[in-house]
Amino acid sequence: MRRSKWFLGLHPHESGSGRRFRRCLGVVQAVAARRSLRRSGLDSRELQHPGDNMPTAKQLADIGYKTFSTSMMLLTVYGGYLCSVRAYRYFQLRSARRQAAEEQKTSGVL
């Protein structure tokens, strides 16, 4: 069974040498464009359109997820800090009250 050139992704009216010629011509044109950019002192990045560097929807979703996760982590750490400070103050006050109670007992005995 013979496969058609359409199945192979080739145009049926196009010869092999024509494809090679156009591919070669494309490479020559790309090289010439790079050379002209170098001569003019411009970088290829400067010729990009302003919207070319915009993030995709997936990148925006990833940025939002990472930002949200980071903020939740920081809130958790800050909450742990506040809880530990409050516990430290509680135990300090409790030990101060115990010392004051002991001093009252010892001063009452004398």
N, CA, C and O atoms as CSV, one atom per row, in Angstrom:
chain,resi,resn,atom,element,x,y,z
A,1,MET,N,N,0.845,-1.183,0.000
A,1,MET,CA,C,0.000,0.000,0.000
A,1,MET,C,C,0.884,1.236,0.000
A,1,MET,O,O,1.797,1.354,0.816
A,2,ARG,N,N,0.620,2.124,-0.884
A,2,ARG,CA,C,1.431,3.319,-1.026
A,2,ARG,C,C,0.802,4.466,-0.250
A,2,ARG,O,O,-0.394,4.729,-0.373
A,3,ARG,N,N,1.614,5.146,0.549
A,3,ARG,CA,C,1.088,6.268,1.333
A,3,ARG,C,C,1.194,7.549,0.524
A,3,ARG,O,O,2.139,7.750,-0.239
A,4,SER,N,N,0.212,8.402,0.707
A,4,SER,CA,C,0.242,9.648,-0.041
A,4,SER,C,C,1.197,10.632,0.619
A,4,SER,O,O,1.557,10.489,1.788
A,5,LYS,N,N,1.596,11.623,-0.151
A,5,LYS,CA,C,2.504,12.627,0.399
A,5,LYS,C,C,1.796,13.499,1.431
A,5,LYS,O,O,2.443,14.081,2.302
A,6,TRP,N,N,0.475,13.593,1.339
A,6,TRP,CA,C,-0.257,14.360,2.352
A,6,TRP,C,C,-0.116,13.698,3.713
A,6,TRP,O,O,-0.019,14.379,4.733
A,7,PHE,N,N,-0.105,12.341,3.730
A,7,PHE,CA,C,0.025,11.611,4.979
A,7,PHE,C,C,1.384,11.884,5.625
A,7,PHE,O,O,1.495,11.954,6.849
A,8,LEU,N,N,2.381,12.033,4.819
A,8,LEU,CA,C,3.731,12.285,5.329
A,8,LEU,C,C,3.945,13.746,5.706
A,8,LEU,O,O,5.017,14.109,6.191
A,9,GLY,N,N,2.943,14.583,5.491
A,9,GLY,CA,C,3.067,15.993,5.842
A,9,GLY,C,C,3.708,16.815,4.743
A,9,GLY,O,O,4.155,17.935,4.993
A,10,LEU,N,N,3.764,16.283,3.529
A,10,LEU,CA,C,4.382,16.997,2.419
A,10,LEU,C,C,3.315,17.406,1.415
A,10,LEU,O,O,2.296,16.731,1.267
A,11,HIS,N,N,3.550,18.479,0.751
A,11,HIS,CA,C,2.634,18.917,-0.299
A,11,HIS,C,C,2.892,18.077,-1.533
A,11,HIS,O,O,4.050,17.900,-1.910
A,12,PRO,N,N,1.852,17.547,-2.183
A,12,PRO,CA,C,2.085,16.629,-3.298
A,12,PRO,C,C,2.722,17.285,-4.524
A,12,PRO,O,O,3.337,16.590,-5.333
A,13,HIS,N,N,2.591,18.590,-4.680
A,13,HIS,CA,C,3.126,19.251,-5.877
A,13,HIS,C,C,4.490,19.861,-5.634
A,13,HIS,O,O,4.997,20.604,-6.475
A,14,GLU,N,N,5.071,19.567,-4.530
A,14,GLU,CA,C,6.334,20.211,-4.192
A,14,GLU,C,C,7.444,19.173,-4.264
A,14,GLU,O,O,7.341,18.097,-3.676
A,15,SER,N,N,8.481,19.498,-4.971
A,15,SER,CA,C,9.581,18.543,-5.091
A,15,SER,C,C,10.503,18.674,-3.894
A,15,SER,O,O,10.458,19.663,-3.162
A,16,GLY,N,N,11.335,17.668,-3.703
A,16,GLY,CA,C,12.278,17.680,-2.595
A,16,GLY,C,C,13.271,18.823,-2.698
A,16,GLY,O,O,13.616,19.436,-1.688
A,17,SER,N,N,13.732,19.116,-3.894
A,17,SER,CA,C,14.720,20.185,-4.059
A,17,SER,C,C,14.091,21.550,-3.775
A,17,SER,O,O,14.777,22.447,-3.284
A,18,GLY,N,N,12.804,21.725,-4.074
A,18,GLY,CA,C,12.133,22.989,-3.795
A,18,GLY,C,C,12.049,23.257,-2.310
A,18,GLY,O,O,12.229,24.390,-1.861
A,19,ARG,N,N,11.768,22.193,-1.533
A,19,ARG,CA,C,11.733,22.345,-0.078
A,19,ARG,C,C,13.100,22.722,0.463
A,19,ARG,O,O,13.229,23.624,1.291
A,20,ARG,N,N,14.123,22.018,-0.017
A,20,ARG,CA,C,15.479,22.311,0.456
A,20,ARG,C,C,15.873,23.733,0.113
A,20,ARG,O,O,16.494,24.420,0.924
A,21,PHE,N,N,15.514,24.184,-1.095
A,21,PHE,CA,C,15.863,25.540,-1.508
A,21,PHE,C,C,15.197,26.568,-0.595
A,21,PHE,O,O,15.832,27.527,-0.155
A,22,ARG,N,N,13.889,26.352,-0.312
A,22,ARG,CA,C,13.205,27.315,0.548
A,22,ARG,C,C,13.749,27.288,1.972
A,22,ARG,O,O,13.856,28.336,2.610
A,23,ARG,N,N,14.095,26.106,2.477
A,23,ARG,CA,C,14.674,26.010,3.814
A,23,ARG,C,C,16.013,26.741,3.851
A,23,ARG,O,O,16.292,27.480,4.795
A,24,CYS,N,N,16.837,26.538,2.831
A,24,CYS,CA,C,18.134,27.218,2.739
A,24,CYS,C,C,17.931,28.722,2.653
A,24,CYS,O,O,18.646,29.492,3.295
A,25,LEU,N,N,16.951,29.136,1.858
A,25,LEU,CA,C,16.677,30.555,1.713
A,25,LEU,C,C,16.250,31.159,3.042
A,25,LEU,O,O,16.641,32.281,3.364
A,26,GLY,N,N,15.450,30.426,3.822
A,26,GLY,CA,C,15.036,30.908,5.139
A,26,GLY,C,C,16.210,31.079,6.074
A,26,GLY,O,O,16.268,32.052,6.826
A,27,VAL,N,N,17.154,30.141,6.037
A,27,VAL,CA,C,18.344,30.241,6.883
A,27,VAL,C,C,19.187,31.442,6.467
A,27,VAL,O,O,19.674,32.191,7.313
A,28,VAL,N,N,19.355,31.619,5.158
A,28,VAL,CA,C,20.148,32.761,4.658
A,28,VAL,C,C,19.492,34.070,5.068
A,28,VAL,O,O,20.182,35.005,5.474
A,29,GLN,N,N,18.172,34.150,4.967
A,29,GLN,CA,C,17.482,35.378,5.362
A,29,GLN,C,C,17.609,35.631,6.855
A,29,GLN,O,O,17.768,36.779,7.269
A,30,ALA,N,N,17.542,34.596,7.665
A,30,ALA,CA,C,17.680,34.769,9.114
A,30,ALA,C,C,19.082,35.245,9.465
A,30,ALA,O,O,19.251,36.118,10.317
A,31,VAL,N,N,20.085,34.674,8.811
A,31,VAL,CA,C,21.466,35.104,9.067
A,31,VAL,C,C,21.651,36.555,8.648
A,31,VAL,O,O,22.294,37.327,9.359
A,32,ALA,N,N,21.094,36.932,7.502
A,32,ALA,CA,C,21.207,38.315,7.040
A,32,ALA,C,C,20.508,39.269,8.004
A,32,ALA,O,O,21.003,40.369,8.251
A,33,ALA,N,N,19.372,38.863,8.547
A,33,ALA,CA,C,18.662,39.719,9.497
A,33,ALA,C,C,19.489,39.913,10.763
A,33,ALA,O,O,19.558,41.022,11.293
A,34,ARG,N,N,20.125,38.832,11.258
A,34,ARG,CA,C,20.977,38.971,12.448
A,34,ARG,C,C,22.166,39.884,12.187
A,34,ARG,O,O,22.545,40.682,13.044
A,35,ARG,N,N,22.751,39.763,10.998
A,35,ARG,CA,C,23.896,40.624,10.666
A,35,ARG,C,C,23.482,42.088,10.603
A,35,ARG,O,O,24.211,42.966,11.066
A,36,SER,N,N,22.311,42.350,10.028
A,36,SER,CA,C,21.868,43.746,9.947
A,36,SER,C,C,21.559,44.291,11.335
A,36,SER,O,O,21.763,45.478,11.590
A,37,LEU,N,N,21.071,43.446,12.229
A,37,LEU,CA,C,20.832,43.890,13.605
A,37,LEU,C,C,22.144,44.255,14.282
A,37,LEU,O,O,22.235,45.267,14.977
A,38,ARG,N,N,23.169,43.416,14.071
A,38,ARG,CA,C,24.462,43.701,14.690
A,38,ARG,C,C,25.050,45.000,14.147
A,38,ARG,O,O,25.635,45.785,14.893
A,39,ARG,N,N,24.893,45.217,12.855
A,39,ARG,CA,C,25.436,46.447,12.260
A,39,ARG,C,C,24.723,47.682,12.805
A,39,ARG,O,O,25.353,48.715,13.029
A,40,SER,N,N,23.413,47.577,13.018
A,40,SER,CA,C,22.669,48.739,13.497
A,40,SER,C,C,22.851,48.956,14.988
A,40,SER,O,O,22.448,49.996,15.509
A,41,GLY,N,N,23.447,47.998,15.684
A,41,GLY,CA,C,23.692,48.148,17.116
A,41,GLY,C,C,22.491,47.773,17.967
A,41,GLY,O,O,22.496,48.008,19.175
A,42,LEU,N,N,21.461,47.196,17.358
A,42,LEU,CA,C,20.273,46.789,18.113
A,42,LEU,C,C,20.377,45.331,18.495
A,42,LEU,O,O,20.976,44.528,17.779
A,43,ASP,N,N,19.803,45.005,19.602
A,43,ASP,CA,C,19.714,43.613,20.037
A,43,ASP,C,C,18.359,43.075,19.605
A,43,ASP,O,O,17.393,43.831,19.501
A,44,SER,N,N,18.284,41.786,19.356
A,44,SER,CA,C,17.008,41.216,18.905
A,44,SER,C,C,15.937,41.345,19.973
A,44,SER,O,O,14.750,41.396,19.652
A,45,ARG,N,N,16.345,41.401,21.263
A,45,ARG,CA,C,15.361,41.570,22.332
A,45,ARG,C,C,14.715,42.952,22.289
A,45,ARG,O,O,13.585,43.116,22.748
A,46,GLU,N,N,15.410,43.942,21.749
A,46,GLU,CA,C,14.854,45.294,21.688
A,46,GLU,C,C,13.760,45.394,20.641
A,46,GLU,O,O,12.954,46.323,20.687
A,47,LEU,N,N,13.712,44.469,19.705
A,47,LEU,CA,C,12.716,44.533,18.644
A,47,LEU,C,C,11.427,43.801,18.997
A,47,LEU,O,O,10.490,43.783,18.199
A,48,GLN,N,N,11.367,43.201,20.173
A,48,GLN,CA,C,10.163,42.501,20.569
A,48,GLN,C,C,9.047,43.494,20.873
A,48,GLN,O,O,9.293,44.645,21.235
A,49,HIS,N,N,7.835,43.023,20.718
A,49,HIS,CA,C,6.686,43.856,21.037
A,49,HIS,C,C,6.515,43.941,22.549
A,49,HIS,O,O,6.953,43.042,23.267
A,50,PRO,N,N,5.886,45.004,23.047
A,50,PRO,CA,C,5.724,45.158,24.497
A,50,PRO,C,C,4.956,44.020,25.149
A,50,PRO,O,O,5.235,43.689,26.302
A,51,GLY,N,N,4.014,43.419,24.470
A,51,GLY,CA,C,3.212,42.353,25.053
A,51,GLY,C,C,3.856,40.981,25.003
A,51,GLY,O,O,3.289,40.017,25.517
A,52,ASP,N,N,5.040,40.868,24.389
A,52,ASP,CA,C,5.678,39.565,24.245
A,52,ASP,C,C,6.128,38.982,25.576
A,52,ASP,O,O,6.189,37.761,25.720
A,53,ASN,N,N,6.440,39.817,26.538
A,53,ASN,CA,C,6.958,39.337,27.808
A,53,ASN,C,C,5.871,39.146,28.860
A,53,ASN,O,O,6.182,38.928,30.031
A,54,MET,N,N,4.599,39.224,28.463
A,54,MET,CA,C,3.517,39.055,29.425
A,54,MET,C,C,3.419,37.595,29.841
A,54,MET,O,O,3.573,36.704,29.005
A,55,PRO,N,N,3.162,37.335,31.133
A,55,PRO,CA,C,3.058,35.946,31.584
A,55,PRO,C,C,1.785,35.285,31.083
A,55,PRO,O,O,0.781,35.950,30.825
A,56,THR,N,N,1.841,33.980,30.952
A,56,THR,CA,C,0.661,33.228,30.520
A,56,THR,C,C,-0.283,33.058,31.709
A,56,THR,O,O,0.049,33.411,32.841
A,57,ALA,N,N,-1.444,32.519,31.434
A,57,ALA,CA,C,-2.432,32.298,32.505
A,57,ALA,C,C,-1.896,31.309,33.535
A,57,ALA,O,O,-2.118,31.479,34.734
A,58,LYS,N,N,-1.196,30.284,33.078
A,58,LYS,CA,C,-0.630,29.295,34.003
A,58,LYS,C,C,0.438,29.941,34.881
A,58,LYS,O,O,0.502,29.675,36.081
A,59,GLN,N,N,1.275,30.787,34.288
A,59,GLN,CA,C,2.303,31.460,35.080
A,59,GLN,C,C,1.669,32.390,36.111
A,59,GLN,O,O,2.136,32.473,37.247
A,60,LEU,N,N,0.605,33.088,35.713
A,60,LEU,CA,C,-0.096,33.951,36.670
A,60,LEU,C,C,-0.703,33.135,37.808
A,60,LEU,O,O,-0.649,33.541,38.969
A,61,ALA,N,N,-1.279,31.987,37.469
A,61,ALA,CA,C,-1.858,31.129,38.505
A,61,ALA,C,C,-0.770,30.624,39.446
A,61,ALA,O,O,-0.975,30.568,40.658
A,62,ASP,N,N,0.386,30.258,38.895
A,62,ASP,CA,C,1.498,29.791,39.728
A,62,ASP,C,C,2.002,30.894,40.646
A,62,ASP,O,O,2.301,30.651,41.815
A,63,ILE,N,N,2.095,32.116,40.110
A,63,ILE,CA,C,2.551,33.253,40.920
A,63,ILE,C,C,1.556,33.516,42.049
A,63,ILE,O,O,1.953,33.745,43.191
A,64,GLY,N,N,0.258,33.483,41.723
A,64,GLY,CA,C,-0.768,33.702,42.747
A,64,GLY,C,C,-0.741,32.633,43.817
A,64,GLY,O,O,-0.880,32.928,45.004
A,65,TYR,N,N,-0.561,31.381,43.397
A,65,TYR,CA,C,-0.516,30.283,44.365
A,65,TYR,C,C,0.690,30.422,45.282
A,65,TYR,O,O,0.574,30.258,46.496
A,66,LYS,N,N,1.847,30.724,44.703
A,66,LYS,CA,C,3.062,30.866,45.520
A,66,LYS,C,C,2.951,32.052,46.469
A,66,LYS,O,O,3.390,31.973,47.616
A,67,THR,N,N,2.367,33.148,45.998
A,67,THR,CA,C,2.193,34.322,46.852
A,67,THR,C,C,1.262,34.009,48.016
A,67,THR,O,O,1.551,34.343,49.165
A,68,PHE,N,N,0.144,33.365,47.704
A,68,PHE,CA,C,-0.808,33.004,48.746
A,68,PHE,C,C,-0.180,32.038,49.746
A,68,PHE,O,O,-0.338,32.202,50.956
A,69,SER,N,N,0.529,31.035,49.244
A,69,SER,CA,C,1.164,30.054,50.135
A,69,SER,C,C,2.196,30.722,51.032
A,69,SER,O,O,2.293,30.410,52.219
A,70,THR,N,N,2.963,31.641,50.460
A,70,THR,CA,C,3.982,32.342,51.247
A,70,THR,C,C,3.342,33.198,52.322
A,70,THR,O,O,3.819,33.232,53.457
A,71,SER,N,N,2.263,33.891,51.976
A,71,SER,CA,C,1.610,34.739,52.974
A,71,SER,C,C,1.015,33.895,54.100
A,71,SER,O,O,1.071,34.290,55.265
A,72,MET,N,N,0.447,32.737,53.761
A,72,MET,CA,C,-0.096,31.856,54.796
A,72,MET,C,C,1.022,31.321,55.692
A,72,MET,O,O,0.848,31.204,56.905
A,73,MET,N,N,2.159,30.999,55.096
A,73,MET,CA,C,3.288,30.508,55.888
A,73,MET,C,C,3.784,31.597,56.840
A,73,MET,O,O,4.060,31.331,58.009
A,74,LEU,N,N,3.895,32.828,56.327
A,74,LEU,CA,C,4.349,33.928,57.178
A,74,LEU,C,C,3.348,34.203,58.305
A,74,LEU,O,O,3.754,34.473,59.436
A,75,LEU,N,N,2.054,34.137,58.011
A,75,LEU,CA,C,1.048,34.323,59.056
A,75,LEU,C,C,1.138,33.237,60.116
A,75,LEU,O,O,0.969,33.507,61.305
A,76,THR,N,N,1.404,32.007,59.687
A,76,THR,CA,C,1.546,30.909,60.640
A,76,THR,C,C,2.753,31.130,61.542
A,76,THR,O,O,2.676,30.936,62.755
A,77,VAL,N,N,3.869,31.539,60.943
A,77,VAL,CA,C,5.077,31.798,61.733
A,77,VAL,C,C,4.837,32.946,62.712
A,77,VAL,O,O,5.231,32.863,63.875
A,78,TYR,N,N,4.190,34.020,62.242
A,78,TYR,CA,C,3.907,35.163,63.107
A,78,TYR,C,C,2.954,34.767,64.237
A,78,TYR,O,O,3.130,35.206,65.374
A,79,GLY,N,N,1.948,33.942,63.936
A,79,GLY,CA,C,1.028,33.461,64.964
A,79,GLY,C,C,1.754,32.618,66.005
A,79,GLY,O,O,1.473,32.725,67.198
A,80,GLY,N,N,2.683,31.782,65.558
A,80,GLY,CA,C,3.484,30.999,66.494
A,80,GLY,C,C,4.339,31.882,67.382
A,80,GLY,O,O,4.503,31.610,68.571
A,81,TYR,N,N,4.889,32.951,66.791
A,81,TYR,CA,C,5.691,33.903,67.570
A,81,TYR,C,C,4.830,34.571,68.640
A,81,TYR,O,O,5.229,34.649,69.802
A,82,LEU,N,N,3.646,35.055,68.245
A,82,LEU,CA,C,2.756,35.714,69.212
A,82,LEU,C,C,2.338,34.762,70.325
A,82,LEU,O,O,2.262,35.146,71.492
A,83,CYS,N,N,2.070,33.519,69.947
A,83,CYS,CA,C,1.664,32.528,70.951
A,83,CYS,C,C,2.807,32.252,71.920
A,83,CYS,O,O,2.576,32.156,73.125
A,84,SER,N,N,4.022,32.123,71.426
A,84,SER,CA,C,5.156,31.842,72.310
A,84,SER,C,C,5.464,33.034,73.215
A,84,SER,O,O,5.831,32.844,74.375
A,85,VAL,N,N,5.321,34.263,72.702
A,85,VAL,CA,C,5.547,35.452,73.537
A,85,VAL,C,C,4.512,35.505,74.656
A,85,VAL,O,O,4.834,35.810,75.804
A,86,ARG,N,N,3.269,35.202,74.303
A,86,ARG,CA,C,2.217,35.230,75.325
A,86,ARG,C,C,2.443,34.152,76.385
A,86,ARG,O,O,2.235,34.404,77.572
A,87,ALA,N,N,2.868,32.951,75.971
A,87,ALA,CA,C,3.148,31.878,76.925
A,87,ALA,C,C,4.333,32.258,77.812
A,87,ALA,O,O,4.316,32.005,79.017
A,88,TYR,N,N,5.360,32.865,77.218
A,88,TYR,CA,C,6.528,33.285,78.003
A,88,TYR,C,C,6.117,34.304,79.077
A,88,TYR,O,O,6.524,34.197,80.234
A,89,ARG,N,N,5.305,35.294,78.675
A,89,ARG,CA,C,4.849,36.308,79.643
A,89,ARG,C,C,3.988,35.683,80.735
A,89,ARG,O,O,4.068,36.071,81.900
A,90,TYR,N,N,3.160,34.707,80.344
A,90,TYR,CA,C,2.293,34.033,81.327
A,90,TYR,C,C,3.142,33.321,82.385
A,90,TYR,O,O,2.892,33.448,83.583
A,91,PHE,N,N,4.154,32.567,81.923
A,91,PHE,CA,C,4.985,31.840,82.875
A,91,PHE,C,C,5.843,32.773,83.718
A,91,PHE,O,O,6.106,32.488,84.886
A,92,GLN,N,N,6.286,33.897,83.129
A,92,GLN,CA,C,7.037,34.876,83.912
A,92,GLN,C,C,6.157,35.471,85.010
A,92,GLN,O,O,6.592,35.593,86.154
A,93,LEU,N,N,4.936,35.836,84.671
A,93,LEU,CA,C,4.009,36.410,85.647
A,93,LEU,C,C,3.661,35.396,86.723
A,93,LEU,O,O,3.568,35.747,87.899
A,94,ARG,N,N,3.468,34.140,86.333
A,94,ARG,CA,C,3.138,33.105,87.302
A,94,ARG,C,C,4.278,32.897,88.300
A,94,ARG,O,O,4.043,32.748,89.499
A,95,SER,N,N,5.514,32.890,87.794
A,95,SER,CA,C,6.647,32.712,88.713
A,95,SER,C,C,6.807,33.943,89.610
A,95,SER,O,O,7.182,33.808,90.774
A,96,ALA,N,N,6.527,35.141,89.085
A,96,ALA,CA,C,6.592,36.350,89.916
A,96,ALA,C,C,5.527,36.304,91.018
A,96,ALA,O,O,5.801,36.694,92.153
A,97,ARG,N,N,4.328,35.836,90.698
A,97,ARG,CA,C,3.268,35.721,91.689
A,97,ARG,C,C,3.621,34.687,92.767
A,97,ARG,O,O,3.351,34.899,93.949
A,98,ARG,N,N,4.223,33.576,92.351
A,98,ARG,CA,C,4.639,32.560,93.330
A,98,ARG,C,C,5.696,33.111,94.288
A,98,ARG,O,O,5.645,32.884,95.496
A,99,GLN,N,N,6.656,33.844,93.711
A,99,GLN,CA,C,7.685,34.443,94.567
A,99,GLN,C,C,7.076,35.445,95.544
A,99,GLN,O,O,7.461,35.492,96.712
A,100,ALA,N,N,6.126,36.244,95.062
A,100,ALA,CA,C,5.456,37.229,95.936
A,100,ALA,C,C,4.669,36.507,97.047
A,100,ALA,O,O,4.657,36.964,98.189
A,101,ALA,N,N,4.017,35.391,96.719
A,101,ALA,CA,C,3.269,34.619,97.713
A,101,ALA,C,C,4.206,34.014,98.735
A,101,ALA,O,O,3.907,34.013,99.929
A,102,GLU,N,N,5.323,33.506,98.288
A,102,GLU,CA,C,6.306,32.949,99.239
A,102,GLU,C,C,6.869,34.034,100.150
A,102,GLU,O,O,7.057,33.814,101.346
A,103,GLU,N,N,7.133,35.199,99.580
A,103,GLU,CA,C,7.654,36.305,100.406
A,103,GLU,C,C,6.639,36.732,101.463
A,103,GLU,O,O,7.017,37.073,102.584
A,104,GLN,N,N,5.366,36.715,101.116
A,104,GLN,CA,C,4.333,37.064,102.084
A,104,GLN,C,C,4.265,36.028,103.196
A,104,GLN,O,O,4.098,36.373,104.366
A,105,LYS,N,N,4.396,34.754,102.826
A,105,LYS,CA,C,4.361,33.711,103.845
A,105,LYS,C,C,5.550,33.821,104.779
A,105,LYS,O,O,5.392,33.697,105.993
A,106,THR,N,N,6.741,34.053,104.236
A,106,THR,CA,C,7.940,34.142,105.068
A,106,THR,C,C,7.934,35.404,105.901
A,106,THR,O,O,8.404,35.383,107.039
A,107,SER,N,N,7.415,36.511,105.371
A,107,SER,CA,C,7.367,37.748,106.147
A,107,SER,C,C,6.302,37.666,107.242
A,107,SER,O,O,6.447,38.321,108.274
A,108,GLY,N,N,5.247,36.889,107.052
A,108,GLY,CA,C,4.196,36.717,108.050
A,108,GLY,C,C,4.646,35.847,109.203
A,108,GLY,O,O,4.145,36.001,110.317
A,109,VAL,N,N,5.590,34.924,108.965
A,109,VAL,CA,C,6.071,34.032,110.010
A,109,VAL,C,C,6.965,34.776,110.969
A,109,VAL,O,O,6.904,34.513,112.170
A,110,LEU,N,N,7.776,35.674,110.512
A,110,LEU,CA,C,8.718,36.389,111.367
A,110,LEU,C,C,7.983,37.393,112.184
A,110,LEU,O,O,8.593,38.108,112.979
